[in-house]
Amino acid sequence: MGLTLKVELSGLTLKVELLGLTLKVELLEYHHEVELHDSIKTKMKSNTLQVGNFTFEWGTRTYIMGIMNVTPDSFSGDGIIARGDSLEVAVNQAREFLSHGADILDVGGESTRPGSAPVNAQEEMSRVIPVIQALHKNFPDALISVDTYKASVAEEALKMGAHFINDVWGLRADEDLAHVAAKYHAPVILMHNRSNPASVEVKEKLGGAYIGAEYQNLVEDVKRELEASVQIARAANIADEKIILDPGIGFGKTREHNLELINRLNEIRALGYPILLGTSRKSFIGFTLDLPPDQRVEGTAATVAVGITRGADMIRIHDVKEMARVAKMTDAIVRA
C-alpha cells in the first residue's frame, strides 16, 4: 500500500507516492534544484530598468561593470593616473572593456583601499570629469557610472555624460547626493559599508553609524543597514526601479564575513532589488589563496560564479574579458 506525502516547495505543492528509495532520491534532487534557482526567481520591485536606449532585464543575464580607477593608488595596481596620459589610457581601456562585453564603465577618482588618503571634491572632479567627457565623446552609446559619495562630483559627472551614481556609503556620507540622483533621474547603487572612513568629514557625517565589523547577525544586519539607505533614497523621491544594492564585500567585513555574504547573497536579493557584486581581486581572495592582487583572477572567477548562482545581477570587475566569459557560462547553467 502506497503512502501519500504532501511537500511544499516555494509555493508549489507536490503530491508524491513513495514507493521506494529511488523516488526519494529524485525528490531530494528536485528540492536542491529549486533552492539553487530561488534567488534568481525572487519577486523584484521592478523587473526592468531603462537607462537611455538600454534596458536592463533583471534575472535574464548577468550585467558587466568594468572598473576604471582614475587614481594613482588603486589597491590592484590598475590606477589610470599611474600609467601615463589619463585620457588616452582611459579611452583605450574603455574600448577594450566594451569589446569584451562590458555594459557599464565605472569611473572613480578616489581610492577606497585601506590606508588611502581622502580626496577633496575639486581634486576628484579634476580626475574623473575629463575622463567621463572623453568616454562619452568616444563611446556615445556606452553607459557610464561615477563612483563617488560626493554630491558635487556626482552632479558634474551626470552633466558631462554619466548615467549612474555608485556610492560606497549608500547615501549616508553626503545628504545632498540623494537629491542630485533624484534631480537627474539617475539610478543609484547603494553599498553596505562598515569600513573606517579615511575622511574626518565623512566620519562626522556618519555620526555613530560606524560600528566596525562586529555583527550580531551578519546577513540581517547588512539587510537592515541597506534598507536604511533605501529609505534615504525613497525620501528623496528616487523610484524603487532606480535602486541597486551592493552588499559591500570587503568593506568592514572579515574574510569569513565576505565568504558567507557571497554564499547567502540570495537573502539580500530577497529584499526585491537587483544586486551588484564587487569581489574583483579583493583581499579576502588573497587571504584565502595567499596570492597578490594580480594573481587573483581564478579566485575572482569562483566568487563570480557562486555569486551569480546566488542571485547577483551585475558584477563589478577589473578583468572584463575573463569574467564576462565566466558570467556567460554561469548564466547558461542557472538562467536557462
LUMMIMI-999768 format. One record per residue (C-alpha): chain; x, y, z; residue in one letter. Coordinates in nm, 4 decimals. Layout:
// residues N
<pt chaine="A" east="X" north="Y" up="Z" residu="A"/>
...
This chain:
// residues 336
<pt chaine="A" east="0.0000" north="0.0000" up="0.0000" residu="M"/>
<pt chaine="A" east="0.1433" north="0.3355" up="-0.1017" residu="G"/>
<pt chaine="A" east="0.1935" north="0.6339" up="0.1300" residu="L"/>
<pt chaine="A" east="0.0806" north="0.9814" up="0.0162" residu="T"/>
<pt chaine="A" east="0.3056" north="1.2735" up="0.1169" residu="L"/>
<pt chaine="A" east="0.2399" north="1.6442" up="0.0555" residu="K"/>
<pt chaine="A" east="0.5546" north="1.8604" up="0.0146" residu="V"/>
<pt chaine="A" east="0.5521" north="2.2420" up="-0.0015" residu="E"/>
<pt chaine="A" east="0.8359" north="2.3897" up="-0.2086" residu="L"/>
<pt chaine="A" east="0.8435" north="2.7606" up="-0.2921" residu="S"/>
<pt chaine="A" east="0.4712" north="2.7889" up="-0.3329" residu="G"/>
<pt chaine="A" east="0.4468" north="2.4632" up="-0.5324" residu="L"/>
<pt chaine="A" east="0.2558" north="2.1695" up="-0.3849" residu="T"/>
<pt chaine="A" east="0.3891" north="1.8313" up="-0.4914" residu="L"/>
<pt chaine="A" east="0.1867" north="1.5146" up="-0.4311" residu="K"/>
<pt chaine="A" east="0.4233" north="1.2197" up="-0.4252" residu="V"/>
<pt chaine="A" east="0.3509" north="0.8490" up="-0.3798" residu="E"/>
<pt chaine="A" east="0.6511" north="0.6995" up="-0.2039" residu="L"/>
<pt chaine="A" east="0.7137" north="0.3540" up="-0.3497" residu="L"/>
<pt chaine="A" east="1.0811" north="0.3174" up="-0.2712" residu="G"/>
<pt chaine="A" east="1.4231" north="0.4720" up="-0.2221" residu="L"/>
<pt chaine="A" east="1.4681" north="0.5749" up="-0.5876" residu="T"/>
<pt chaine="A" east="1.1742" north="0.8155" up="-0.5782" residu="L"/>
<pt chaine="A" east="1.3008" north="0.9654" up="-0.2534" residu="K"/>
<pt chaine="A" east="1.6361" north="1.0463" up="-0.4162" residu="V"/>
<pt chaine="A" east="1.4636" north="1.2123" up="-0.7122" residu="E"/>
<pt chaine="A" east="1.2629" north="1.4260" up="-0.4728" residu="L"/>
<pt chaine="A" east="1.5780" north="1.5417" up="-0.2933" residu="L"/>
<pt chaine="A" east="1.7448" north="1.6335" up="-0.6227" residu="E"/>
<pt chaine="A" east="1.4415" north="1.8343" up="-0.7291" residu="Y"/>
<pt chaine="A" east="1.4331" north="2.0157" up="-0.3968" residu="H"/>
<pt chaine="A" east="1.8009" north="2.1101" up="-0.4393" residu="H"/>
<pt chaine="A" east="1.7300" north="2.2470" up="-0.7863" residu="E"/>
<pt chaine="A" east="1.4535" north="2.4724" up="-0.6543" residu="V"/>
<pt chaine="A" east="1.6823" north="2.6083" up="-0.3825" residu="E"/>
<pt chaine="A" east="1.9547" north="2.6848" up="-0.6361" residu="L"/>
<pt chaine="A" east="1.7279" north="2.8885" up="-0.8600" residu="H"/>
<pt chaine="A" east="1.5095" north="3.0601" up="-0.5990" residu="D"/>
<pt chaine="A" east="1.7434" north="3.3615" up="-0.5763" residu="S"/>
<pt chaine="A" east="1.7080" north="3.4301" up="-0.9486" residu="I"/>
<pt chaine="A" east="1.3284" north="3.3895" up="-0.9380" residu="K"/>
<pt chaine="A" east="1.2799" north="3.6256" up="-0.6423" residu="T"/>
<pt chaine="A" east="0.9982" north="3.8762" up="-0.6996" residu="K"/>
<pt chaine="A" east="1.1553" north="4.2140" up="-0.7744" residu="M"/>
<pt chaine="A" east="1.0268" north="4.5658" up="-0.7070" residu="K"/>
<pt chaine="A" east="1.0761" north="4.6151" up="-1.0800" residu="S"/>
<pt chaine="A" east="1.1858" north="4.3602" up="-1.3401" residu="N"/>
<pt chaine="A" east="1.3482" north="4.6174" up="-1.5673" residu="T"/>
<pt chaine="A" east="1.5489" north="4.9384" up="-1.5625" residu="L"/>
<pt chaine="A" east="1.5515" north="5.1713" up="-1.8599" residu="Q"/>
<pt chaine="A" east="1.8633" north="5.3893" up="-1.8965" residu="V"/>
<pt chaine="A" east="1.8651" north="5.5843" up="-2.2212" residu="G"/>
<pt chaine="A" east="1.8172" north="5.3309" up="-2.5003" residu="N"/>
<pt chaine="A" east="1.9375" north="5.0413" up="-2.2855" residu="F"/>
<pt chaine="A" east="1.7020" north="4.8126" up="-2.0952" residu="T"/>
<pt chaine="A" east="1.8247" north="4.6023" up="-1.8047" residu="F"/>
<pt chaine="A" east="1.6085" north="4.2917" up="-1.7682" residu="E"/>
<pt chaine="A" east="1.6892" north="4.1565" up="-1.4242" residu="W"/>
<pt chaine="A" east="1.7225" north="3.7820" up="-1.3992" residu="G"/>
<pt chaine="A" east="1.7790" north="3.7216" up="-1.7700" residu="T"/>
<pt chaine="A" east="2.1577" north="3.7570" up="-1.7659" residu="R"/>
<pt chaine="A" east="2.4433" north="3.8983" up="-1.5606" residu="T"/>
<pt chaine="A" east="2.5486" north="4.2537" up="-1.6490" residu="Y"/>
<pt chaine="A" east="2.9142" north="4.3552" up="-1.6513" residu="I"/>
<pt chaine="A" east="3.0577" north="4.6698" up="-1.4927" residu="M"/>
<pt chaine="A" east="3.4195" north="4.7432" up="-1.5813" residu="G"/>
<pt chaine="A" east="3.6299" north="4.9222" up="-1.3191" residu="I"/>
<pt chaine="A" east="3.8117" north="5.2371" up="-1.4284" residu="M"/>
<pt chaine="A" east="4.0182" north="5.3766" up="-1.1422" residu="N"/>
<pt chaine="A" east="4.1363" north="5.7296" up="-1.2231" residu="V"/>
<pt chaine="A" east="4.3743" north="5.7216" up="-0.9278" residu="T"/>
<pt chaine="A" east="4.7473" north="5.6876" up="-0.8629" residu="P"/>
<pt chaine="A" east="4.6993" north="5.4412" up="-0.5745" residu="D"/>
<pt chaine="A" east="4.4479" north="5.1680" up="-0.6601" residu="S"/>
<pt chaine="A" east="4.4945" north="4.8559" up="-0.4435" residu="F"/>
<pt chaine="A" east="4.5002" north="4.6354" up="-0.7537" residu="S"/>
<pt chaine="A" east="4.7683" north="4.8394" up="-0.9290" residu="G"/>
<pt chaine="A" east="4.5413" north="4.9417" up="-1.2176" residu="D"/>
<pt chaine="A" east="4.5229" north="5.3160" up="-1.1397" residu="G"/>
<pt chaine="A" east="4.4911" north="5.5058" up="-1.4675" residu="I"/>
<pt chaine="A" east="4.6853" north="5.8111" up="-1.3456" residu="I"/>
<pt chaine="A" east="4.9909" north="5.5981" up="-1.2761" residu="A"/>
<pt chaine="A" east="5.0010" north="5.4653" up="-1.6344" residu="R"/>
<pt chaine="A" east="5.0637" north="5.7768" up="-1.8414" residu="G"/>
<pt chaine="A" east="4.8227" north="6.0137" up="-2.0178" residu="D"/>
<pt chaine="A" east="4.4985" north="5.9614" up="-1.8258" residu="S"/>
<pt chaine="A" east="4.2629" north="6.0310" up="-2.1147" residu="L"/>
<pt chaine="A" east="4.4454" north="5.8105" up="-2.3622" residu="E"/>
<pt chaine="A" east="4.4777" north="5.5253" up="-2.1120" residu="V"/>
<pt chaine="A" east="4.1118" north="5.5573" up="-2.0117" residu="A"/>
<pt chaine="A" east="3.9805" north="5.5584" up="-2.3682" residu="V"/>
<pt chaine="A" east="4.1936" north="5.2562" up="-2.4614" residu="N"/>
<pt chaine="A" east="4.0849" north="5.0676" up="-2.1508" residu="Q"/>
<pt chaine="A" east="3.7200" north="5.1511" up="-2.2145" residu="A"/>
<pt chaine="A" east="3.7477" north="5.0356" up="-2.5750" residu="R"/>
<pt chaine="A" east="3.8918" north="4.7039" up="-2.4575" residu="E"/>
<pt chaine="A" east="3.6257" north="4.6631" up="-2.1871" residu="F"/>
<pt chaine="A" east="3.3404" north="4.7344" up="-2.4277" residu="L"/>
<pt chaine="A" east="3.4794" north="4.4976" up="-2.6894" residu="S"/>
<pt chaine="A" east="3.4797" north="4.2178" up="-2.4313" residu="H"/>
<pt chaine="A" east="3.1240" north="4.2742" up="-2.3173" residu="G"/>
<pt chaine="A" east="3.1186" north="4.5468" up="-2.0512" residu="A"/>
<pt chaine="A" east="2.7735" north="4.7002" up="-2.0101" residu="D"/>
<pt chaine="A" east="2.8791" north="4.9865" up="-1.7817" residu="I"/>
<pt chaine="A" east="3.2059" north="5.1757" up="-1.7332" residu="L"/>
<pt chaine="A" east="3.2522" north="5.2685" up="-1.3659" residu="D"/>
<pt chaine="A" east="3.4749" north="5.5749" up="-1.3265" residu="V"/>
<pt chaine="A" east="3.6154" north="5.6606" up="-0.9829" residu="G"/>
<pt chaine="A" east="3.8672" north="5.9182" up="-0.8668" residu="G"/>
<pt chaine="A" east="3.9225" north="5.8251" up="-0.5022" residu="E"/>
<pt chaine="A" east="4.0802" north="5.5008" up="-0.3879" residu="S"/>
<pt chaine="A" east="3.8910" north="5.3082" up="-0.1206" residu="T"/>
<pt chaine="A" east="4.1801" north="5.0772" up="-0.0327" residu="R"/>
<pt chaine="A" east="4.2805" north="5.0618" up="0.3359" residu="P"/>
<pt chaine="A" east="4.5176" north="5.3459" up="0.4263" residu="G"/>
<pt chaine="A" east="4.4417" north="5.5542" up="0.1179" residu="S"/>
<pt chaine="A" east="4.4346" north="5.9309" up="0.1576" residu="A"/>
<pt chaine="A" east="4.0986" north="6.1098" up="0.1240" residu="P"/>
<pt chaine="A" east="4.0489" north="6.3267" up="-0.1854" residu="V"/>
<pt chaine="A" east="3.8564" north="6.6537" up="-0.1813" residu="N"/>
<pt chaine="A" east="3.5783" north="6.7235" up="-0.4303" residu="A"/>
<pt chaine="A" east="3.7841" north="6.9542" up="-0.6530" residu="Q"/>
<pt chaine="A" east="4.0671" north="6.7055" up="-0.6870" residu="E"/>
<pt chaine="A" east="3.8242" north="6.4228" up="-0.7520" residu="E"/>
<pt chaine="A" east="3.6477" north="6.6231" up="-1.0230" residu="M"/>
<pt chaine="A" east="3.9787" north="6.7096" up="-1.1872" residu="S"/>
<pt chaine="A" east="4.0410" north="6.3367" up="-1.2212" residu="R"/>
<pt chaine="A" east="3.7046" north="6.1952" up="-1.3258" residu="V"/>
<pt chaine="A" east="3.5283" north="6.4691" up="-1.5237" residu="I"/>
<pt chaine="A" east="3.7759" north="6.4841" up="-1.8159" residu="P"/>
<pt chaine="A" east="3.7686" north="6.1034" up="-1.8359" residu="V"/>
<pt chaine="A" east="3.3877" north="6.0906" up="-1.8354" residu="I"/>
<pt chaine="A" east="3.3787" north="6.3572" up="-2.1071" residu="Q"/>
<pt chaine="A" east="3.6286" north="6.1614" up="-2.3171" residu="A"/>
<pt chaine="A" east="3.4374" north="5.8351" up="-2.2741" residu="L"/>
<pt chaine="A" east="3.1072" north="5.9991" up="-2.3613" residu="H"/>
<pt chaine="A" east="3.2611" north="6.1561" up="-2.6717" residu="K"/>
<pt chaine="A" east="3.4357" north="5.8414" up="-2.7960" residu="N"/>
<pt chaine="A" east="3.1627" north="5.5937" up="-2.6968" residu="F"/>
<pt chaine="A" east="2.8338" north="5.7883" up="-2.7049" residu="P"/>
<pt chaine="A" east="2.6210" north="5.4763" up="-2.6554" residu="D"/>
<pt chaine="A" east="2.8200" north="5.3450" up="-2.3581" residu="A"/>
<pt chaine="A" east="2.6696" north="5.3561" up="-2.0105" residu="L"/>
<pt chaine="A" east="2.8883" north="5.5309" up="-1.7519" residu="I"/>
<pt chaine="A" east="2.8665" north="5.5324" up="-1.3739" residu="S"/>
<pt chaine="A" east="3.0525" north="5.7666" up="-1.1427" residu="V"/>
<pt chaine="A" east="3.1943" north="5.6050" up="-0.8305" residu="D"/>
<pt chaine="A" east="3.1606" north="5.8821" up="-0.5725" residu="T"/>
<pt chaine="A" east="2.9899" north="5.9684" up="-0.2463" residu="Y"/>
<pt chaine="A" east="3.0108" north="6.3453" up="-0.3033" residu="K"/>
<pt chaine="A" east="2.7062" north="6.5303" up="-0.4386" residu="A"/>
<pt chaine="A" east="2.9073" north="6.7976" up="-0.6212" residu="S"/>
<pt chaine="A" east="3.1178" north="6.5387" up="-0.8042" residu="V"/>
<pt chaine="A" east="2.8139" north="6.3304" up="-0.8954" residu="A"/>
<pt chaine="A" east="2.6202" north="6.6285" up="-1.0310" residu="E"/>
<pt chaine="A" east="2.9057" north="6.7418" up="-1.2543" residu="E"/>
<pt chaine="A" east="2.9583" north="6.3853" up="-1.3742" residu="A"/>
<pt chaine="A" east="2.5906" north="6.3475" up="-1.4653" residu="L"/>
<pt chaine="A" east="2.6035" north="6.6757" up="-1.6563" residu="K"/>
<pt chaine="A" east="2.9064" north="6.5528" up="-1.8510" residu="M"/>
<pt chaine="A" east="2.7596" north="6.2198" up="-1.9593" residu="G"/>
<pt chaine="A" east="2.7439" north="5.9778" up="-1.6649" residu="A"/>
<pt chaine="A" east="2.4241" north="5.7792" up="-1.6126" residu="H"/>
<pt chaine="A" east="2.4610" north="5.6049" up="-1.2725" residu="F"/>
<pt chaine="A" east="2.5814" north="5.7034" up="-0.9266" residu="I"/>
<pt chaine="A" east="2.7755" north="5.4294" up="-0.7460" residu="N"/>
<pt chaine="A" east="2.8005" north="5.5309" up="-0.3791" residu="D"/>
<pt chaine="A" east="3.0185" north="5.3268" up="-0.1426" residu="V"/>
<pt chaine="A" east="2.8468" north="5.4927" up="0.1551" residu="W"/>
<pt chaine="A" east="2.4886" north="5.4239" up="0.0499" residu="G"/>
<pt chaine="A" east="2.3795" north="5.7923" up="0.0501" residu="L"/>
<pt chaine="A" east="2.4886" north="5.8373" up="0.4130" residu="R"/>
<pt chaine="A" east="2.8060" north="6.0427" up="0.3652" residu="A"/>
<pt chaine="A" east="2.6539" north="6.3403" up="0.1798" residu="D"/>
<pt chaine="A" east="2.2926" north="6.4314" up="0.2450" residu="E"/>
<pt chaine="A" east="2.2686" north="6.6120" up="-0.0898" residu="D"/>
<pt chaine="A" east="2.3633" north="6.3130" up="-0.3033" residu="L"/>
<pt chaine="A" east="2.0188" north="6.1525" up="-0.2979" residu="A"/>
<pt chaine="A" east="1.8642" north="6.4799" up="-0.4170" residu="H"/>
<pt chaine="A" east="2.1160" north="6.5022" up="-0.7027" residu="V"/>
<pt chaine="A" east="2.0241" north="6.1495" up="-0.8128" residu="A"/>
<pt chaine="A" east="1.6543" north="6.2345" up="-0.7996" residu="A"/>
<pt chaine="A" east="1.7040" north="6.5623" up="-0.9880" residu="K"/>
<pt chaine="A" east="1.8770" north="6.3851" up="-1.2792" residu="Y"/>
<pt chaine="A" east="1.6682" north="6.0661" up="-1.2579" residu="H"/>
<pt chaine="A" east="1.9899" north="5.8700" up="-1.2171" residu="A"/>
<pt chaine="A" east="1.9907" north="5.5109" up="-1.0909" residu="P"/>
<pt chaine="A" east="2.1847" north="5.4687" up="-0.7666" residu="V"/>
<pt chaine="A" east="2.3957" north="5.1791" up="-0.6452" residu="I"/>
<pt chaine="A" east="2.3769" north="5.1696" up="-0.2654" residu="L"/>
<pt chaine="A" east="2.6610" north="4.9837" up="-0.0994" residu="M"/>
<pt chaine="A" east="2.6748" north="4.8490" up="0.2550" residu="H"/>
<pt chaine="A" east="2.9835" north="4.9794" up="0.4313" residu="N"/>
<pt chaine="A" east="3.1219" north="4.9417" up="0.7810" residu="R"/>
<pt chaine="A" east="3.4809" north="5.0304" up="0.6975" residu="S"/>
<pt chaine="A" east="3.6605" north="5.3049" up="0.8902" residu="N"/>
<pt chaine="A" east="3.6297" north="5.6276" up="0.6842" residu="P"/>
<pt chaine="A" east="3.9609" north="5.7890" up="0.5875" residu="A"/>
<pt chaine="A" east="3.7930" north="6.1297" up="0.5790" residu="S"/>
<pt chaine="A" east="3.7253" north="6.3056" up="0.9094" residu="V"/>
<pt chaine="A" east="3.4355" north="6.4840" up="0.7387" residu="E"/>
<pt chaine="A" east="3.2760" north="6.1533" up="0.6413" residu="V"/>
<pt chaine="A" east="3.3206" north="6.0226" up="0.9950" residu="K"/>
<pt chaine="A" east="3.1356" north="6.3262" up="1.1285" residu="E"/>
<pt chaine="A" east="2.8517" north="6.2862" up="0.8798" residu="K"/>
<pt chaine="A" east="2.8114" north="5.9190" up="0.9625" residu="L"/>
<pt chaine="A" east="2.7945" north="6.0042" up="1.3304" residu="G"/>
<pt chaine="A" east="2.7508" north="5.6819" up="1.5257" residu="G"/>
<pt chaine="A" east="2.6920" north="5.4741" up="1.2136" residu="A"/>
<pt chaine="A" east="3.0492" north="5.3483" up="1.2051" residu="Y"/>
<pt chaine="A" east="3.0398" north="5.0445" up="1.4323" residu="I"/>
<pt chaine="A" east="3.3041" north="4.8270" up="1.2718" residu="G"/>
<pt chaine="A" east="3.2938" north="4.4618" up="1.1750" residu="A"/>
<pt chaine="A" east="3.1147" north="4.3324" up="1.4836" residu="E"/>
<pt chaine="A" east="2.7833" north="4.1871" up="1.3678" residu="Y"/>
<pt chaine="A" east="2.5032" north="4.0426" up="1.5779" residu="Q"/>
<pt chaine="A" east="2.3648" north="3.8635" up="1.2733" residu="N"/>
<pt chaine="A" east="2.5686" north="3.9251" up="0.9598" residu="L"/>
<pt chaine="A" east="2.3062" north="3.8964" up="0.6867" residu="V"/>
<pt chaine="A" east="2.0243" north="4.0527" up="0.8875" residu="E"/>
<pt chaine="A" east="2.2479" north="4.3432" up="0.9918" residu="D"/>
<pt chaine="A" east="2.3574" north="4.4033" up="0.6318" residu="V"/>
<pt chaine="A" east="1.9964" north="4.3867" up="0.5106" residu="K"/>
<pt chaine="A" east="1.8776" north="4.6279" up="0.7782" residu="R"/>
<pt chaine="A" east="2.1519" north="4.8816" up="0.7008" residu="E"/>
<pt chaine="A" east="2.0916" north="4.8554" up="0.3263" residu="L"/>
<pt chaine="A" east="1.7224" north="4.9153" up="0.3889" residu="E"/>
<pt chaine="A" east="1.8174" north="5.2321" up="0.5784" residu="A"/>
<pt chaine="A" east="1.9951" north="5.3536" up="0.2630" residu="S"/>
<pt chaine="A" east="1.6887" north="5.2615" up="0.0586" residu="V"/>
<pt chaine="A" east="1.4765" north="5.4779" up="0.2878" residu="Q"/>
<pt chaine="A" east="1.7091" north="5.7734" up="0.2282" residu="I"/>
<pt chaine="A" east="1.6659" north="5.7207" up="-0.1461" residu="A"/>
<pt chaine="A" east="1.2890" north="5.6957" up="-0.1205" residu="R"/>
<pt chaine="A" east="1.2688" north="6.0082" up="0.0955" residu="A"/>
<pt chaine="A" east="1.4422" north="6.1950" up="-0.1881" residu="A"/>
<pt chaine="A" east="1.1863" north="6.0560" up="-0.4383" residu="N"/>
<pt chaine="A" east="1.4202" north="5.8082" up="-0.6029" residu="I"/>
<pt chaine="A" east="1.1993" north="5.5366" up="-0.7522" residu="A"/>
<pt chaine="A" east="1.2445" north="5.1742" up="-0.6446" residu="D"/>
<pt chaine="A" east="1.3234" north="5.0757" up="-1.0030" residu="E"/>
<pt chaine="A" east="1.6318" north="5.3011" up="-0.9914" residu="K"/>
<pt chaine="A" east="1.7819" north="5.1365" up="-0.6807" residu="I"/>
<pt chaine="A" east="2.0512" north="4.8678" up="-0.6970" residu="I"/>
<pt chaine="A" east="2.2028" north="4.7160" up="-0.3822" residu="L"/>
<pt chaine="A" east="2.5630" north="4.6124" up="-0.3163" residu="D"/>
<pt chaine="A" east="2.6476" north="4.4030" up="-0.0055" residu="P"/>
<pt chaine="A" east="2.9854" north="4.5767" up="0.0197" residu="G"/>
<pt chaine="A" east="3.2232" north="4.2833" up="0.0006" residu="I"/>
<pt chaine="A" east="3.5481" north="4.3848" up="0.1715" residu="G"/>
<pt chaine="A" east="3.4107" north="4.6956" up="0.3406" residu="F"/>
<pt chaine="A" east="3.4100" north="4.6442" up="0.7163" residu="G"/>
<pt chaine="A" east="3.3943" north="4.2654" up="0.6919" residu="K"/>
<pt chaine="A" east="3.6310" north="3.9852" up="0.7820" residu="T"/>
<pt chaine="A" east="3.7340" north="3.7167" up="0.5345" residu="R"/>
<pt chaine="A" east="3.4721" north="3.4852" up="0.6837" residu="E"/>
<pt chaine="A" east="3.2035" north="3.7550" up="0.6598" residu="H"/>
<pt chaine="A" east="3.2781" north="3.8067" up="0.2902" residu="N"/>
<pt chaine="A" east="3.2611" north="3.4367" up="0.2110" residu="L"/>
<pt chaine="A" east="2.9332" north="3.3996" up="0.3981" residu="E"/>
<pt chaine="A" east="2.7763" north="3.7025" up="0.2281" residu="L"/>
<pt chaine="A" east="2.8540" north="3.5645" up="-0.1173" residu="I"/>
<pt chaine="A" east="2.7085" north="3.2281" up="-0.0255" residu="N"/>
<pt chaine="A" east="2.3925" north="3.3896" up="0.1179" residu="R"/>
<pt chaine="A" east="2.3519" north="3.6639" up="-0.1413" residu="L"/>
<pt chaine="A" east="2.0051" north="3.5335" up="-0.2254" residu="N"/>
<pt chaine="A" east="1.8836" north="3.6524" up="0.1160" residu="E"/>
<pt chaine="A" east="1.9817" north="4.0092" up="0.0295" residu="I"/>
<pt chaine="A" east="1.8253" north="3.9852" up="-0.3150" residu="R"/>
<pt chaine="A" east="1.5041" north="3.8803" up="-0.1408" residu="A"/>
<pt chaine="A" east="1.4671" north="4.2498" up="-0.0484" residu="L"/>
<pt chaine="A" east="1.3461" north="4.2879" up="-0.4076" residu="G"/>
<pt chaine="A" east="1.6249" north="4.4953" up="-0.5606" residu="Y"/>
<pt chaine="A" east="1.8870" north="4.3911" up="-0.8177" residu="P"/>
<pt chaine="A" east="2.2266" north="4.3096" up="-0.6690" residu="I"/>
<pt chaine="A" east="2.5699" north="4.4335" up="-0.7715" residu="L"/>
<pt chaine="A" east="2.8531" north="4.2087" up="-0.6527" residu="L"/>
<pt chaine="A" east="3.2034" north="4.3556" up="-0.6303" residu="G"/>
<pt chaine="A" east="3.4613" north="4.0928" up="-0.5371" residu="T"/>
<pt chaine="A" east="3.7265" north="4.1577" up="-0.8006" residu="S"/>
<pt chaine="A" east="4.0836" north="4.0932" up="-0.6797" residu="R"/>
<pt chaine="A" east="3.9898" north="4.1781" up="-0.3209" residu="K"/>
<pt chaine="A" east="4.1972" north="4.0919" up="-0.0171" residu="S"/>
<pt chaine="A" east="3.9713" north="3.8143" up="0.1119" residu="F"/>
<pt chaine="A" east="4.0611" north="3.6243" up="-0.2051" residu="I"/>
<pt chaine="A" east="4.4275" north="3.6976" up="-0.1398" residu="G"/>
<pt chaine="A" east="4.3976" north="3.5747" up="0.2198" residu="F"/>
<pt chaine="A" east="4.2210" north="3.2582" up="0.1081" residu="T"/>
<pt chaine="A" east="4.4638" north="3.1724" up="-0.1713" residu="L"/>
<pt chaine="A" east="4.7728" north="3.3510" up="-0.0347" residu="D"/>
<pt chaine="A" east="4.8129" north="3.5487" up="-0.3579" residu="L"/>
<pt chaine="A" east="4.8781" north="3.9143" up="-0.4530" residu="P"/>
<pt chaine="A" east="4.6138" north="4.1231" up="-0.6391" residu="P"/>
<pt chaine="A" east="4.7492" north="4.0486" up="-0.9881" residu="D"/>
<pt chaine="A" east="4.7145" north="3.6716" up="-0.9298" residu="Q"/>
<pt chaine="A" east="4.3543" north="3.6632" up="-0.8078" residu="R"/>
<pt chaine="A" east="4.1764" north="3.6075" up="-1.1399" residu="V"/>
<pt chaine="A" east="4.0800" north="3.2462" up="-1.0650" residu="E"/>
<pt chaine="A" east="3.9674" north="3.3343" up="-0.7137" residu="G"/>
<pt chaine="A" east="3.7587" north="3.6186" up="-0.8521" residu="T"/>
<pt chaine="A" east="3.6084" north="3.3782" up="-1.1055" residu="A"/>
<pt chaine="A" east="3.4937" north="3.1467" up="-0.8263" residu="A"/>
<pt chaine="A" east="3.3232" north="3.4322" up="-0.6426" residu="T"/>
<pt chaine="A" east="3.1557" north="3.5487" up="-0.9629" residu="V"/>
<pt chaine="A" east="3.0208" north="3.2034" up="-1.0481" residu="A"/>
<pt chaine="A" east="2.8871" north="3.1377" up="-0.6979" residu="V"/>
<pt chaine="A" east="2.7555" north="3.4935" up="-0.6693" residu="G"/>
<pt chaine="A" east="2.5535" north="3.4526" up="-0.9877" residu="I"/>
<pt chaine="A" east="2.4023" north="3.1259" up="-0.8662" residu="T"/>
<pt chaine="A" east="2.3009" north="3.3127" up="-0.5501" residu="R"/>
<pt chaine="A" east="2.1321" north="3.5917" up="-0.7437" residu="G"/>
<pt chaine="A" east="2.3881" north="3.8561" up="-0.8458" residu="A"/>
<pt chaine="A" east="2.2522" north="4.0647" up="-1.1334" residu="D"/>
<pt chaine="A" east="2.5670" north="4.2648" up="-1.2048" residu="M"/>
<pt chaine="A" east="2.9368" north="4.2141" up="-1.1329" residu="I"/>
<pt chaine="A" east="3.1932" north="4.4921" up="-1.0906" residu="R"/>
<pt chaine="A" east="3.5277" north="4.3684" up="-1.2171" residu="I"/>
<pt chaine="A" east="3.8799" north="4.4538" up="-1.3338" residu="H"/>
<pt chaine="A" east="3.9272" north="4.1554" up="-1.5674" residu="D"/>
<pt chaine="A" east="3.6366" north="4.2094" up="-1.8031" residu="V"/>
<pt chaine="A" east="3.7261" north="3.9593" up="-2.0745" residu="K"/>
<pt chaine="A" east="3.7752" north="3.6692" up="-1.8353" residu="E"/>
<pt chaine="A" east="3.4851" north="3.7438" up="-1.6014" residu="M"/>
<pt chaine="A" east="3.2404" north="3.8148" up="-1.8843" residu="A"/>
<pt chaine="A" east="3.3113" north="3.4604" up="-2.0045" residu="R"/>
<pt chaine="A" east="3.2629" north="3.3196" up="-1.6552" residu="V"/>
<pt chaine="A" east="2.9335" north="3.5077" up="-1.6252" residu="A"/>
<pt chaine="A" east="2.8117" north="3.3929" up="-1.9660" residu="K"/>
<pt chaine="A" east="2.8868" north="3.0298" up="-1.8860" residu="M"/>
<pt chaine="A" east="2.7295" north="3.0502" up="-1.5408" residu="T"/>
<pt chaine="A" east="2.4215" north="3.2198" up="-1.6874" residu="D"/>
<pt chaine="A" east="2.3864" north="2.9352" up="-1.9387" residu="A"/>
<pt chaine="A" east="2.3701" north="2.6907" up="-1.6474" residu="I"/>
<pt chaine="A" east="2.1477" north="2.8710" up="-1.3964" residu="V"/>
<pt chaine="A" east="1.9327" north="3.1030" up="-1.6069" residu="R"/>
<pt chaine="A" east="1.8275" north="2.8512" up="-1.8726" residu="A"/>
